[in-house]
Amino acid sequence: MDHIEEQFTEMLASISITLSARQLEQFNLYFKLLVEWNEKMNLTGITERAAVYEKHFYDSMTLARAVDLREKTSLVDIGSGAGFPSIPIAIVYPHLKVTIIDSLAKRIRFLEEVTGQLGLSQVSCLHSRAEDAARLTEHRDQYDVATARAVARLAALNELCLPFVRTNGLFIAMKGSDIKEELIESEYSAGRLNAQLERVEKLQLPTEGADRHLIITKKFRPTPVTYPRKSGLPIKSPLVKPGK
């Protein structure tokens, strides 16, 4: 174990996560694949190893502060990009059935390569718009947890993500520092989608000190048949209170 891995394990210990030697190997291989593929396609602007381990890997695992994933069986990651938070989550919780949905085919090819090389047999990758996938019976109202990291404003994310969540399940949006306005704006869309904000968890990245927020929304009934609207509309015209 080198210095960066030692720091990483200490960071995770602070949120009660312990890694095996095999899991450390998987994170190391994931980093190598990320850097290798990033030379061919735009996956991330962060490639320095220590920064990737903190700003991508550790940041992804902070999801465990919002929900005990040991007690969950399924998770869907919407707009996963380079695989955050879904791949780190799948490494640490190998029992979890993880579905990754992304609209860009080349990112899905990268993620399929990662899951294959890391032996993440419980992960499936779907090339689709979230609005389309949420209309499929096998995905609609099915998951214990849905998550999205830095994809869109919360009012839009509610419509993109909550249709995947089962009744009494959770949608956890992973956000940066300035969320007050988004929280107020998103109340209307949560209500329309039969959900309600449960709580917000604030944290900081250990080294950099940057603020992060986990916005936890609970769904109390199945998604109304009118949602999500057709592809593109949730982003272009988010559900906000009339007159806003």
JORAZI-V735716 format. One line per field, one symbol per residue. phi: phi as a letter, one per 40 degrees, with the letter a starting at -180 (. if undefined). burial: b if it has 24 or more other C-alpha atoms within 12 Angstrom, else e. Layout:
# JORAZI-V735716
phi=???
burial=???
This chain:
# JORAZI-V735716
phi=.cccccccccdcccbgbbbccccccccccddccccccccbacbacbbcdccccccbccdcccdcccaccccbbaabbcgcgchbcccdccccbccccbbbbacbccccccccccccccgcccbbbbcacdccccccdcbcfbbcbbaabfcaccdccdccbccccccgcbbbcbbccbbdccccccdccdcccgaadcabbbabcdccgccbbbbbbbcbadcdccbcccdgcdccbccbddgc
burial=eeeebeebbebbeebebebeeebbebbbbbbebbbeeeeeeebbeebebbbbbbbbbbbbbbbbbbbebeebbbbbbbbbbbbbbbbbbbbbbbebbbbbbbbbeebbbbbbbbbeebbbebbbbbbbbbbbbbbeeebbbbbbbbbbbbbbbbbbbbbbbbbbbbbbbbbbbbbbeebeebbebbbbbbbbbbbbbbebbbbebbeeeeebbbbbbbbbbbbbeebbbeeeebbeebbbeeee
